[in-house]
Amino acid sequence: MTEDTYNTMGGRAEVVVQARRTGELHRHLHGVAAPPPPVPFQIPPAVAHFENRLAEQDRITRAVEEHTGRAGPLVVGLTGVGGVGKTALGFHEARRLSERYPDGVLYVDLDDLRRDGVVEVSDAIAELLDGLGVAPAWLERSFAGRSKQYWTRTRDKRIVVVIDKARYGAEVGPLLPASAGSLVVVTSQGPLHDLDGVVVVEVPVEPLAVEDAVRLLGHIVDDPRLSAEPDAVTELARGCGGLPAALQVAGQWVRKYRRRSLSRLVSELTEQLYEKGIPMVEAVWDAAYEGLGPEAARLYRLLSCYPGPVVPAPAAAVLLGCAPLPAEDALEELQSAGLLEERPDGHRMHDLLRGHADRRARQADPEGADRAGALRALIRWYRGQAARADLLAAGPRMTFAALPEPAVPAGTDIGFTDKTEALRWLETQRHALYGCVRLAFEAELYEDAWALCEPLWSHFLDHPRYADVTEAFRTGVEAADRAEDPTAMVRMRCQPARALWEQERLEEAGECMEQALTAAASLGDGEGERKLKASAVEFRGLLKSAGGDLAGAALDFEESRRTHAEIGNTYGVMLQTYLLGRTALRRGDHAEAVELLGEAHDMARDLERERMTARTGFELGRALRGTGRAAEAVVLVRAALDSARKRGSTTDEVRVLEELAALAEEAGETAEAEGHRDEARLLATRSGALREDDRSA
């Protein structure tokens, strides 16, 4: 169980601090005035070659200059077929116009968040809020709350928001910033007619004209043959359909065969066009593919089913079943052939090329045996790396999947050095990890499917993206059922329950918990099984607490505590005692809360659990204040403040500062109380918290 770290801010969250308290505040912020957060710039660096689009750029420039701001932000819609360069144009315009929008550039790729054709817009808002400096712990749980956070963070900004690969206006509308001085660039294959109440400046992005395509080829390939054989160049450019995605591959292909005449190369493509009846674009990609070495060609085929948008080198090595160095060579060869795009976060394959790679894979491996074996290895590699990251990030905890063996091939284990790096890896690889849950289930690798959900729990607690976790955890439930693993059947049902009740979907969460407890009834009486039963009862208590049934929650926490005591699990006893004390405090029974939380605090200290010592001490301090024992409370609350600062937890720090303010107020120290509140509000505002007046708006 992870304690609730959600905060609300009362009053007005002004970021003004009285001058006479500034020194104290700055000492609290690590000794110096905290620097302003960096201006977000979430798009990749400029590409080496960007051809023409002058008419489109002029259209956008005029729209920017003519925009009055009366109807909200300027929305520009870049529409056109796949591969025509909409995203590249959107990036180019965001860079070109960034000086007009000094508060930064945000980017979200909706296809990265799309599940079965649908985008969970709440998670898309979370992506944008992350760019605006909202820490995950401060994200509102509901769609409405996140929308208000987004409007609050953007209402006075001049920013560019690039929304890539939209399909419907309904998934774009909630992502529009509140500031009328902002620019939104939306890419889609067609106009978004259902973007109600928003005037969109439509900018169709047509395939490049032949002369522009020829010029782009000249930028990609610095080769005298292009000047010597202009007719062949024109035919090649025309055959690529004016698509930059195809021209990039064609240019790299021409570069590779420097000793052949351009006329001969184009003639070979033309033969395929007539003999095989395929478009020349497909023939260009085929030609590039056929020029690859065996390992690069195999990796190209296998990447068609890779579950994430960006492939890291170790994952490529696992797909190939080789050491990392040959895999890096294969990735470099694919990049040189124009079949992969290198981004700062790794290698990415264009959707059009992914389709081509899939067609070549089906030709080379009609039965799918090679792909199935490579995916099985990839799923188990991700399972192992995620388990290792989870162990480092969360420490030893109750898990049921076997710990992984060292990675195969050797040398592909990720070298995590600390908790921060492990958590960062889980975040950067989240698309692949969630995708592997689905792929494992489809491949009937049921143990792998539910086992992957265990480390994803730690990631979810820090990054509540509900669409991903709800789908993955429900898949984990079905996988556990198919595997007929009783412990997994219980554990997997508890995980989606929390995700559901945090979204205030209490009835669905209740159904999960009812099923979990029914499955738990079939467990044996071993220590691990009884511990799992106690955990399921605790989850039911947390659900009741979320629904306001404090009496019912206390009964469940008490039952769970008895079981932990019977099996000798001291940590479990401490945790349930803490939950009982916190529940008593919510009921207003301060005397009982002091007794329970005092017991939990002593146990946490004896167990040398630093975070829980601070948490129990903080709640005990709140209870002591309720009984009039303010002097004892201050000592405990100040210790909690030191711990929060040491751990870098702004949520805990704000909560403790608010309690110190209440203690100072009761003691008649009005100035000190106001200083604590100022500091709490400043920290909360910087972290992205909603003010009470924003929350109720």
C-alpha positions as CSV (number, residue, x, y, z in Angstrom):
1,M,0.0,0.0,0.0
2,T,1.3,3.5,-0.8
3,E,0.0,6.4,1.2
4,D,-2.2,9.0,-0.4
5,T,0.1,12.0,-1.5
6,Y,-2.7,14.1,-2.9
7,N,-2.9,17.7,-1.7
8,T,-5.4,20.5,-1.9
9,M,-4.5,24.1,-1.3
10,G,-6.8,26.4,0.7
11,G,-7.1,30.1,0.2
12,R,-5.4,32.0,-2.6
13,A,-2.2,30.5,-3.9
14,E,-0.4,33.8,-4.4
15,V,3.4,33.6,-5.0
16,V,4.1,36.8,-3.0
17,V,6.2,36.5,0.1
18,Q,6.8,39.3,2.6
19,A,10.3,40.6,2.3
20,R,11.1,40.1,6.0
21,R,10.5,36.4,5.5
22,T,12.3,35.9,2.2
23,G,15.6,34.9,3.8
24,E,13.9,32.1,5.7
25,L,12.0,31.0,2.7
26,H,15.2,30.9,0.5
27,R,17.0,28.8,3.2
28,H,14.1,26.3,3.0
29,L,14.6,26.2,-0.8
30,H,18.1,24.8,-0.5
31,G,19.9,28.0,0.5
32,V,19.3,30.2,-2.5
33,A,16.5,31.7,-4.4
34,A,15.0,28.9,-6.5
35,P,15.6,29.5,-10.2
36,P,12.5,29.7,-12.5
37,P,11.6,26.5,-14.1
38,P,13.1,25.9,-17.6
39,V,11.1,26.9,-20.6
40,P,9.8,23.7,-22.2
41,F,10.9,22.9,-25.7
42,Q,9.6,19.4,-26.4
43,I,10.3,19.0,-30.2
44,P,13.4,17.5,-31.7
45,P,16.3,19.6,-33.2
46,A,15.9,20.9,-36.7
47,V,16.5,18.3,-39.5
48,A,19.3,18.9,-42.0
49,H,17.0,19.1,-45.0
50,F,13.6,20.9,-45.1
51,E,12.4,21.8,-48.5
52,N,10.1,24.6,-49.6
53,R,6.6,24.7,-48.0
54,L,6.9,28.4,-48.5
55,A,3.2,28.8,-49.4
56,E,2.2,26.9,-46.2
57,Q,4.6,28.9,-44.1
58,D,3.3,32.2,-45.5
59,R,-0.3,31.1,-44.8
60,I,0.7,30.3,-41.2
61,T,2.6,33.6,-40.8
62,R,-0.4,35.6,-42.0
63,A,-2.7,33.8,-39.6
64,V,-0.3,34.5,-36.7
65,E,-0.1,38.2,-37.6
66,E,-3.9,38.5,-38.1
67,H,-4.9,36.6,-35.0
68,T,-6.8,38.9,-32.6
69,G,-7.1,36.4,-29.7
70,R,-10.8,37.1,-29.3
71,A,-11.8,33.5,-29.9
72,G,-9.0,31.8,-27.9
73,P,-5.7,30.5,-29.2
74,L,-4.9,30.4,-32.9
75,V,-5.4,26.8,-34.1
76,V,-3.7,25.8,-37.4
77,G,-4.6,22.5,-38.9
78,L,-2.0,20.8,-41.1
79,T,-3.8,18.1,-43.2
80,G,-2.6,15.6,-45.7
81,V,-1.8,12.0,-46.4
82,G,0.6,10.0,-44.3
83,G,4.3,10.6,-45.1
84,V,3.7,14.0,-46.7
85,G,5.6,15.8,-44.0
86,K,2.9,17.3,-41.8
87,T,4.8,16.6,-38.5
88,A,8.1,17.9,-40.0
89,L,6.3,21.1,-41.1
90,G,4.7,21.4,-37.7
91,F,8.1,21.1,-35.9
92,H,9.6,23.6,-38.4
93,E,6.9,26.2,-37.7
94,A,7.1,25.7,-34.0
95,R,10.9,26.4,-34.2
96,R,10.5,29.3,-36.6
97,L,7.9,31.1,-34.6
98,S,9.2,30.2,-31.1
99,E,10.5,33.8,-30.5
100,R,6.9,35.0,-30.8
101,Y,5.9,32.5,-28.1
102,P,8.5,32.8,-25.4
103,D,6.9,30.5,-22.9
104,G,7.8,27.4,-24.7
105,V,6.8,24.6,-27.1
106,L,4.8,21.6,-26.0
107,Y,4.3,18.4,-28.0
108,V,2.0,15.4,-27.8
109,D,1.8,12.5,-30.2
110,L,-1.8,11.2,-29.9
111,D,-1.0,7.9,-31.6
112,D,1.5,7.1,-28.7
113,L,-1.6,7.3,-26.4
114,R,-4.1,5.6,-28.7
115,R,-5.6,2.3,-27.6
116,D,-8.0,0.5,-29.9
117,G,-8.3,3.7,-31.9
118,V,-9.2,5.8,-28.8
119,V,-7.1,8.4,-27.0
120,E,-7.6,8.8,-23.2
121,V,-7.6,12.6,-23.3
122,S,-6.9,12.8,-19.6
123,D,-3.5,11.2,-20.2
124,A,-2.8,13.5,-23.1
125,I,-3.4,16.4,-20.7
126,A,-1.0,14.8,-18.2
127,E,1.7,14.7,-21.0
128,L,1.3,18.4,-21.5
129,L,1.2,19.2,-17.8
130,D,4.5,17.4,-17.4
131,G,6.0,19.8,-19.9
132,L,4.6,22.7,-17.9
133,G,6.4,21.5,-14.8
134,V,3.6,19.8,-13.0
135,A,5.1,17.0,-10.9
136,P,3.3,13.6,-11.3
137,A,2.4,13.6,-7.6
138,W,0.5,16.9,-8.1
139,L,-1.6,15.7,-11.0
140,E,-5.3,15.9,-10.4
141,R,-6.9,12.4,-10.6
142,S,-10.0,13.4,-12.7
143,F,-10.2,14.6,-16.3
144,A,-12.0,17.8,-15.0
145,G,-9.3,18.4,-12.4
146,R,-6.5,18.0,-15.0
147,S,-8.3,20.3,-17.4
148,K,-8.4,23.0,-14.8
149,Q,-4.7,22.5,-14.0
150,Y,-3.9,22.8,-17.7
151,W,-6.0,26.0,-18.1
152,T,-4.4,27.4,-14.9
153,R,-0.9,26.7,-16.2
154,T,-1.5,28.1,-19.6
155,R,-3.9,31.1,-19.1
156,D,-1.2,33.7,-19.0
157,K,1.3,32.0,-21.4
158,R,2.3,32.5,-25.0
159,I,3.1,29.0,-26.0
160,V,3.1,26.7,-29.0
161,V,1.3,23.4,-28.6
162,V,1.9,20.8,-31.4
163,I,-0.8,18.1,-31.4
164,D,0.4,15.3,-33.7
165,K,-1.7,12.6,-35.5
166,A,-5.2,13.7,-34.4
167,R,-8.2,11.8,-35.8
168,Y,-11.1,13.6,-34.1
169,G,-11.8,17.1,-32.9
170,A,-13.1,15.7,-29.6
171,E,-9.5,14.6,-28.7
172,V,-8.0,18.0,-29.7
173,G,-10.5,20.4,-28.0
174,P,-9.5,19.6,-24.4
175,L,-5.8,20.1,-25.3
176,L,-6.2,23.7,-26.4
177,P,-4.5,26.1,-23.9
178,A,-6.4,28.8,-22.1
179,S,-4.3,31.7,-23.4
180,A,-5.6,33.5,-26.4
181,G,-2.0,34.5,-27.2
182,S,-0.9,30.9,-27.9
183,L,-0.6,28.9,-31.1
184,V,-1.8,25.3,-31.6
185,V,-0.6,23.3,-34.5
186,V,-2.6,20.1,-35.2
187,T,-1.6,17.5,-37.7
188,S,-4.2,15.1,-39.1
189,Q,-5.1,13.3,-42.4
190,G,-8.2,15.3,-42.9
191,P,-10.1,18.4,-41.5
192,L,-11.4,18.0,-37.9
193,H,-15.1,18.9,-38.6
194,D,-16.1,18.0,-35.0
195,L,-13.9,20.5,-33.3
196,D,-16.9,22.4,-32.1
197,G,-16.7,26.1,-31.4
198,V,-13.1,26.5,-32.7
199,V,-12.1,28.3,-35.8
200,V,-9.3,26.3,-37.4
201,V,-7.0,27.8,-40.1
202,E,-6.8,24.9,-42.5
203,V,-3.4,24.5,-44.2
204,P,-3.5,21.6,-46.6
205,V,0.0,20.0,-47.0
206,E,0.2,18.6,-50.5
207,P,2.9,16.3,-51.8
208,L,6.0,18.2,-52.9
209,A,6.0,19.5,-56.4
210,V,8.4,17.6,-58.7
211,E,10.9,20.5,-58.7
212,D,10.8,20.7,-54.9
213,A,11.2,16.9,-54.6
214,V,14.2,17.1,-56.9
215,R,15.8,19.8,-54.8
216,L,15.2,17.8,-51.6
217,L,16.9,14.8,-53.2
218,G,19.8,17.1,-54.0
219,H,20.1,18.0,-50.4
220,I,19.9,14.4,-49.2
221,V,22.4,13.2,-51.8
222,D,25.3,15.4,-52.8
223,D,26.1,13.5,-56.0
224,P,27.1,14.7,-59.5
225,R,24.8,12.1,-61.1
226,L,21.8,14.3,-60.1
227,S,23.0,17.1,-62.4
228,A,24.3,14.7,-65.1
229,E,21.0,12.8,-65.4
230,P,18.2,15.2,-64.7
231,D,15.5,13.1,-66.4
232,A,16.3,10.1,-64.2
233,V,16.1,12.3,-61.1
234,T,12.8,13.8,-62.2
235,E,11.4,10.3,-62.8
236,L,12.6,9.1,-59.3
237,A,11.2,12.2,-57.6
238,R,7.8,11.8,-59.4
239,G,7.8,8.1,-58.5
240,C,8.1,8.9,-54.8
241,G,4.8,10.8,-55.0
242,G,6.2,13.9,-53.5
243,L,6.4,12.2,-50.1
244,P,9.4,13.3,-48.0
245,A,9.3,9.9,-46.2
246,A,9.8,8.1,-49.5
247,L,12.3,10.7,-50.8
248,Q,14.5,10.2,-47.7
249,V,14.8,6.5,-48.4
250,A,15.3,7.0,-52.1
251,G,18.1,9.5,-51.5
252,Q,19.9,7.2,-49.2
253,W,19.5,4.3,-51.7
254,V,21.0,6.4,-54.5
255,R,23.9,7.3,-52.2
256,K,24.6,3.7,-51.5
257,Y,25.1,2.7,-55.2
258,R,27.4,5.4,-56.2
259,R,29.0,3.4,-59.1
260,R,25.8,2.8,-60.9
261,S,24.2,5.3,-63.2
262,L,21.1,6.9,-61.9
263,S,19.3,5.9,-65.1
264,R,20.1,2.3,-64.4
265,L,18.8,2.5,-60.8
266,V,15.6,4.2,-61.8
267,S,15.1,1.6,-64.7
268,E,15.3,-1.2,-62.1
269,L,12.5,0.4,-60.1
270,T,10.4,0.9,-63.2
271,E,10.8,-2.8,-64.0
272,Q,9.4,-3.7,-60.6
273,L,6.6,-1.2,-61.2
274,Y,5.4,-2.9,-64.3
275,E,6.4,-6.5,-63.5
276,K,5.1,-6.7,-60.0
277,G,2.4,-4.1,-60.2
278,I,3.5,-2.2,-57.2
279,P,3.7,1.6,-56.7
280,M,7.1,3.1,-57.2
281,V,7.2,4.2,-53.6
282,E,6.9,0.6,-52.6
283,A,9.6,-0.2,-55.1
284,V,11.9,2.4,-53.6
285,W,11.5,0.9,-50.1
286,D,12.0,-2.6,-51.5
287,A,15.2,-1.5,-53.2
288,A,16.5,0.0,-49.9
289,Y,15.5,-3.1,-48.0
290,E,17.2,-5.4,-50.5
291,G,20.5,-3.5,-50.1
292,L,20.6,-4.3,-46.4
293,G,22.9,-6.8,-44.8
294,P,21.2,-10.0,-43.3
295,E,21.1,-8.7,-39.7
296,A,19.8,-5.2,-40.6
297,A,17.2,-6.7,-42.9
298,R,16.0,-9.1,-40.2
299,L,15.9,-6.3,-37.6
300,Y,13.9,-4.1,-40.1
301,R,11.3,-6.9,-40.4
302,L,11.1,-7.5,-36.7
303,L,10.7,-3.8,-35.8
304,S,7.3,-3.9,-37.5
305,C,5.9,-5.5,-34.4
306,Y,8.0,-3.7,-31.8
307,P,5.4,-2.4,-29.2
308,G,6.9,1.1,-28.6
309,P,7.5,4.1,-30.7
310,V,11.2,4.4,-30.1
311,V,13.5,1.3,-30.0
312,P,16.6,1.3,-27.7
313,A,19.7,-0.6,-28.8
314,P,19.5,-3.3,-26.0
315,A,15.9,-4.1,-27.2
316,A,17.1,-4.4,-30.8
317,A,19.9,-6.8,-29.6
318,V,17.2,-9.0,-27.8
319,L,15.1,-9.1,-31.0
320,L,18.1,-10.2,-33.0
321,G,19.4,-12.5,-30.3
322,C,22.9,-11.0,-30.5
323,A,25.3,-8.9,-28.5
324,P,24.6,-5.1,-28.2
325,L,27.4,-4.1,-30.6
326,P,26.1,-5.9,-33.7
327,A,22.6,-4.6,-32.9
328,E,23.9,-1.1,-32.9
329,D,25.6,-1.7,-36.2
330,A,22.2,-2.9,-37.6
331,L,20.4,0.1,-36.3
332,E,23.0,2.4,-37.8
333,E,22.7,0.6,-41.2
334,L,18.9,1.1,-41.1
335,Q,19.4,4.7,-40.3
336,S,21.9,5.2,-43.1
337,A,19.4,3.6,-45.5
338,G,16.8,6.1,-44.4
339,L,14.6,3.3,-42.9
340,L,14.9,4.6,-39.4
341,E,14.9,8.1,-38.0
342,E,17.3,8.9,-35.2
343,R,15.8,11.0,-32.4
344,P,17.4,12.1,-29.1
345,D,15.5,9.4,-27.3
346,G,16.3,6.6,-29.8
347,H,15.4,5.3,-33.2
348,R,11.9,5.7,-34.6
349,M,10.3,4.1,-37.6
350,H,7.8,6.0,-39.7
351,D,4.3,4.5,-39.8
352,L,4.5,4.1,-43.6
353,L,7.8,2.2,-43.3
354,R,6.4,0.1,-40.4
355,G,3.7,-1.1,-42.8
356,H,6.3,-1.9,-45.4
357,A,8.4,-3.8,-42.9
358,D,5.4,-5.8,-41.9
359,R,4.8,-6.8,-45.5
360,R,8.4,-7.9,-45.9
361,A,8.2,-9.8,-42.7
362,R,5.2,-11.7,-43.9
363,Q,6.9,-12.5,-47.1
364,A,10.1,-13.7,-45.4
365,D,8.4,-15.5,-42.6
366,P,4.9,-16.6,-43.7
367,E,4.3,-18.7,-40.6
368,G,5.5,-16.0,-38.3
369,A,7.9,-18.3,-36.4
370,D,10.8,-15.9,-36.4
371,R,8.7,-13.0,-35.2
372,A,7.1,-15.1,-32.5
373,G,10.4,-16.2,-31.2
374,A,11.9,-12.7,-31.2
375,L,8.8,-11.2,-29.5
376,R,8.9,-14.0,-26.8
377,A,12.5,-13.0,-26.1
378,L,11.6,-9.3,-26.0
379,I,8.7,-9.8,-23.7
380,R,10.8,-11.8,-21.2
381,W,13.6,-9.3,-21.5
382,Y,11.3,-6.4,-20.7
383,R,9.8,-8.4,-17.8
384,G,13.3,-9.0,-16.4
385,Q,14.4,-5.4,-16.7
386,A,11.2,-4.0,-15.3
387,A,11.4,-6.4,-12.3
388,R,15.0,-5.2,-11.6
389,A,14.0,-1.6,-11.9
390,D,11.1,-2.1,-9.6
391,L,13.2,-3.8,-7.0
392,L,15.6,-0.9,-7.0
393,A,12.9,1.8,-7.1
394,A,10.4,0.3,-4.6
395,G,12.7,-2.0,-2.5
396,P,11.6,-5.5,-1.4
397,R,7.8,-5.8,-1.4
398,M,5.1,-8.4,-1.9
399,T,5.4,-9.7,-5.4
400,F,4.6,-13.2,-6.8
401,A,6.4,-13.5,-10.1
402,A,9.7,-15.3,-10.0
403,L,12.7,-12.9,-10.1
404,P,14.3,-13.0,-13.6
405,E,17.5,-14.7,-14.6
406,P,20.3,-12.5,-16.1
407,A,19.3,-11.2,-19.5
408,V,19.8,-13.1,-22.7
409,P,21.7,-12.2,-24.8
410,A,24.5,-11.3,-22.3
411,G,25.3,-7.7,-22.0
412,T,21.7,-6.4,-22.6
413,D,20.8,-5.9,-18.9
414,I,20.2,-2.2,-18.2
415,G,22.8,-0.9,-15.7
416,F,20.6,0.8,-13.2
417,T,22.6,2.8,-10.7
418,D,20.0,4.1,-8.3
419,K,16.2,4.5,-7.7
420,T,16.0,7.7,-9.8
421,E,17.5,6.0,-12.9
422,A,15.3,2.9,-12.4
423,L,12.1,5.1,-12.2
424,R,13.2,7.1,-15.3
425,W,13.7,3.9,-17.3
426,L,10.2,2.7,-16.4
427,E,8.9,6.0,-17.6
428,T,10.8,6.2,-20.9
429,Q,10.0,2.6,-21.7
430,R,6.3,2.7,-20.6
431,H,4.9,2.4,-24.1
432,A,6.9,-0.8,-24.8
433,L,6.1,-2.2,-21.3
434,Y,2.4,-1.7,-21.6
435,G,2.5,-3.0,-25.1
436,C,4.4,-6.1,-24.0
437,V,1.5,-6.9,-21.6
438,R,-0.9,-7.0,-24.5
439,L,1.6,-8.9,-26.8
440,A,2.3,-11.5,-24.1
441,F,-1.4,-12.1,-23.6
442,E,-2.0,-12.5,-27.3
443,A,0.9,-14.9,-27.5
444,E,-0.7,-16.9,-24.6
445,L,2.3,-16.1,-22.4
446,Y,0.0,-15.6,-19.5
447,E,2.6,-15.7,-16.7
448,D,4.6,-13.0,-18.5
449,A,1.5,-10.9,-19.0
450,W,0.5,-10.7,-15.4
451,A,4.1,-10.7,-14.2
452,L,4.8,-7.5,-16.2
453,C,1.9,-5.8,-14.3
454,E,3.8,-6.1,-11.0
455,P,6.5,-3.6,-11.7
456,L,4.1,-1.4,-13.7
457,W,2.3,-0.9,-10.3
458,S,5.3,1.1,-9.1
459,H,5.3,3.2,-12.2
460,F,1.6,3.8,-12.0
461,L,1.9,5.1,-8.4
462,D,4.3,7.8,-9.7
463,H,2.6,8.4,-13.1
464,P,-1.1,7.9,-12.9
465,R,-1.9,7.4,-16.6
466,Y,-5.2,5.7,-16.2
467,A,-5.9,4.5,-19.8
468,D,-2.7,2.6,-19.9
469,V,-2.9,1.1,-16.4
470,T,-6.6,0.2,-16.7
471,E,-6.1,-1.7,-19.9
472,A,-2.8,-3.4,-18.7
473,F,-4.2,-4.4,-15.3
474,R,-7.4,-5.8,-16.7
475,T,-5.3,-7.8,-19.2
476,G,-3.3,-9.0,-16.1
477,V,-6.5,-10.1,-14.5
478,E,-7.5,-12.2,-17.5
479,A,-3.9,-13.6,-17.9
480,A,-3.9,-14.7,-14.2
481,D,-7.3,-16.4,-14.8
482,R,-6.0,-18.2,-17.9
483,A,-2.8,-19.2,-16.1
484,E,-5.0,-20.5,-13.2
485,D,-2.6,-18.9,-10.7
486,P,-4.6,-18.2,-7.5
487,T,-2.2,-15.7,-6.0
488,A,-2.0,-13.8,-9.2
489,M,-5.8,-13.8,-9.6
490,V,-6.1,-12.0,-6.2
491,R,-3.2,-9.6,-6.7
492,M,-4.1,-8.6,-10.2
493,R,-7.6,-7.7,-9.2
494,C,-6.4,-5.4,-6.4
495,Q,-4.3,-3.3,-8.8
496,P,-7.1,-2.1,-11.2
497,A,-9.3,-1.4,-8.2
498,R,-7.0,1.4,-7.0
499,A,-6.8,2.9,-10.5
500,L,-10.6,2.8,-10.7
501,W,-11.4,4.3,-7.3
502,E,-8.8,7.1,-7.9
503,Q,-11.0,8.0,-10.9
504,E,-14.0,7.9,-8.6
505,R,-15.3,4.8,-10.4
506,L,-16.1,3.3,-7.0
507,E,-18.7,0.7,-8.2
508,E,-16.3,-0.8,-10.7
509,A,-13.5,-0.8,-8.1
510,G,-15.9,-2.6,-5.7
511,E,-16.6,-5.3,-8.3
512,C,-12.8,-5.9,-8.6
513,M,-12.4,-6.2,-4.9
514,E,-15.3,-8.5,-4.5
515,Q,-13.8,-10.8,-7.1
516,A,-10.4,-10.5,-5.4
517,L,-11.7,-11.5,-2.0
518,T,-13.7,-14.4,-3.6
519,A,-10.5,-15.6,-5.2
520,A,-8.6,-15.1,-1.9
521,A,-11.0,-17.4,-0.1
522,S,-9.6,-20.3,-2.1
523,L,-6.0,-19.6,-1.0
524,G,-4.3,-21.9,1.5
525,D,-2.9,-21.0,4.9
526,G,0.7,-20.6,4.1
527,E,2.4,-17.4,5.3
528,G,2.6,-15.8,1.8
529,E,-1.1,-16.7,1.1
530,R,-2.3,-15.2,4.4
531,K,-0.3,-12.1,3.8
532,L,-1.9,-11.7,0.4
533,K,-5.4,-12.2,1.9
534,A,-4.6,-9.5,4.4
535,S,-3.4,-7.2,1.6
536,A,-6.7,-7.8,-0.3
537,V,-8.7,-6.9,2.9
538,E,-6.6,-3.7,3.2
539,F,-7.4,-2.8,-0.3
540,R,-11.1,-3.2,0.4
541,G,-10.6,-0.9,3.4
542,L,-8.9,1.7,1.3
543,L,-11.8,1.5,-1.2
544,K,-14.3,2.0,1.6
545,S,-12.3,4.9,2.9
546,A,-12.2,6.5,-0.5
547,G,-16.0,6.2,-0.5
548,G,-16.4,7.8,2.9
549,D,-17.2,4.6,4.8
550,L,-14.8,5.1,7.6
551,A,-16.3,2.6,10.0
552,G,-16.2,-0.1,7.4
553,A,-12.6,0.8,6.5
554,A,-11.5,0.6,10.2
555,L,-13.0,-3.0,10.4
556,D,-11.0,-4.1,7.4
557,F,-7.8,-2.5,8.6
558,E,-8.3,-4.2,12.0
559,E,-8.9,-7.6,10.3
560,S,-5.8,-7.2,8.1
561,R,-3.8,-6.2,11.2
562,R,-4.8,-9.4,13.0
563,T,-3.7,-11.5,10.2
564,H,-0.3,-9.8,9.9
565,A,0.2,-10.2,13.7
566,E,-0.7,-13.9,13.4
567,I,2.0,-14.5,10.7
568,G,4.6,-12.3,12.4
569,N,4.7,-9.6,9.8
570,T,5.7,-6.6,11.8
571,Y,5.7,-4.2,8.9
572,G,2.2,-5.2,8.0
573,V,1.0,-4.7,11.6
574,M,2.7,-1.2,11.6
575,L,1.0,-0.2,8.3
576,Q,-2.5,-1.3,9.4
577,T,-2.0,0.4,12.7
578,Y,-1.1,3.6,10.9
579,L,-4.2,3.3,8.6
580,L,-6.4,2.7,11.7
581,G,-4.9,5.8,13.4
582,R,-5.4,7.9,10.3
583,T,-9.0,6.7,10.0
584,A,-9.6,7.6,13.6
585,L,-8.2,11.1,12.9
586,R,-10.5,11.5,10.0
587,R,-13.4,10.6,12.3
588,G,-12.3,13.3,14.7
589,D,-11.4,10.8,17.5
590,H,-8.1,12.4,18.4
591,A,-7.5,10.4,21.6
592,E,-7.8,7.0,19.7
593,A,-5.7,8.4,16.9
594,V,-2.9,9.4,19.3
595,E,-2.8,5.9,20.8
596,L,-2.8,4.1,17.4
597,L,-0.4,6.5,15.6
598,G,2.0,6.6,18.6
599,E,2.1,2.8,18.4
600,A,2.7,2.9,14.6
601,H,5.4,5.6,15.0
602,D,7.3,3.5,17.5
603,M,7.1,0.5,15.3
604,A,8.2,2.4,12.1
605,R,11.2,3.8,14.0
606,D,12.2,0.3,15.3
607,L,12.0,-1.1,11.8
608,E,14.2,1.8,10.6
609,R,11.6,2.7,7.9
610,E,12.6,6.4,7.4
611,R,9.6,7.4,5.3
612,M,7.0,5.7,7.4
613,T,8.7,7.1,10.6
614,A,8.1,10.6,9.1
615,R,4.6,9.8,7.9
616,T,3.5,8.3,11.2
617,G,5.1,11.1,13.2
618,F,3.4,13.7,11.1
619,E,-0.1,12.1,11.6
620,L,0.7,11.7,15.3
621,G,1.6,15.4,15.5
622,R,-1.8,16.2,13.9
623,A,-3.6,14.0,16.4
624,L,-1.6,15.5,19.3
625,R,-2.6,19.0,18.2
626,G,-6.2,17.9,18.4
627,T,-5.8,16.9,22.0
628,G,-4.1,20.2,23.0
629,R,-0.5,18.8,23.2
630,A,1.0,21.3,20.8
631,A,4.5,21.2,22.1
632,E,4.9,17.5,21.5
633,A,3.3,17.9,18.1
634,V,5.8,20.6,16.9
635,V,8.7,18.3,17.5
636,L,7.2,15.5,15.4
637,V,6.0,17.8,12.6
638,R,9.4,19.5,12.3
639,A,11.1,16.1,12.1
640,A,8.6,15.2,9.3
641,L,9.5,18.4,7.5
642,D,13.2,17.6,7.6
643,S,12.5,14.1,6.2
644,A,10.3,15.5,3.4
645,R,13.1,17.9,2.4
646,K,15.7,15.2,2.5
647,R,13.6,13.0,0.3
648,G,12.7,15.9,-2.0
649,S,8.9,15.2,-1.6
650,T,7.1,18.5,-2.2
651,T,3.8,16.9,-1.5
652,D,4.9,15.9,2.0
653,E,6.7,19.2,2.5
654,V,3.6,21.3,1.7
655,R,1.4,19.2,3.9
656,V,3.8,19.5,6.8
657,L,4.2,23.3,6.3
658,E,0.4,23.7,6.4
659,E,0.4,21.8,9.7
660,L,3.2,23.9,11.1
661,A,1.1,27.0,10.1
662,A,-1.9,25.6,12.1
663,L,0.3,25.0,15.1
664,A,1.8,28.4,15.0
665,E,-1.7,30.0,14.6
666,E,-2.9,28.2,17.7
667,A,0.1,29.4,19.6
668,G,-0.6,33.0,18.6
669,E,2.5,33.2,16.2
670,T,0.6,34.9,13.4
671,A,3.6,36.0,11.4
672,E,5.2,32.6,11.6
673,A,2.0,30.9,10.5
674,E,1.7,33.2,7.5
675,G,5.3,32.5,6.6
676,H,4.7,28.7,6.6
677,R,1.6,29.2,4.5
678,D,3.4,31.4,2.0
679,E,6.1,28.8,1.6
680,A,3.6,26.0,1.2
681,R,1.6,28.0,-1.4
682,L,4.8,28.8,-3.3
683,L,5.9,25.2,-3.4
684,A,2.5,24.0,-4.4
685,T,2.0,26.5,-7.1
686,R,5.4,25.7,-8.6
687,S,4.6,22.1,-8.5
688,G,1.2,22.6,-10.3
689,A,-1.3,22.4,-7.5
690,L,-4.8,23.8,-8.1
691,R,-6.0,26.6,-5.9
692,E,-9.4,26.1,-4.2
693,D,-11.0,28.9,-6.3
694,D,-9.6,27.2,-9.5
695,R,-10.9,23.8,-8.3
696,S,-14.4,25.0,-7.8
697,A,-14.5,27.1,-10.9
